[in-house]
């Protein structure tokens, strides 16, 4: 569970115009899901983000929504929610 300050900072990064902040936040969530239900709606909104980005190194390119899908799946798994993510 995220503290209120951590949650607020994470949401600011997910809404940032700076692509690198959005990508870093999604990668962090993917690797270290919080299990905090408050974040689900923001990750679901990210499924519509078709901005191109570097998904992983060595250079693999994709869209932000793919990272959002991985992050959402990780959060759902951490919460025991057995629901597929549809992009």
C-alpha positions, 0 to 999 in steps of 0.5 A: 500500500502506498502512502498518500505522498507516494500515491500523489507523486506516482499519479503526477508522474503518470499524468506528466507531459514528460514521457520519460517520467510516465515510462519510468513510473509504469516500469516501476509499477510493473516490477514492484506492484504496490497492491494499492487499489487506488492506482487501478483507474489511472493504469486503465486510463493509460491503456489508451496512450499510443505515444511511442516509447522505448519499452526495454533495452536493448532498444525495443520500441512500443507504445506507452499503453503496452507498459500500462498493460503490464503494470495493470496486470502486475497490480491486479495480480498483486491484489489477487484479481484474476481479470485479463488486461485487454489493449 
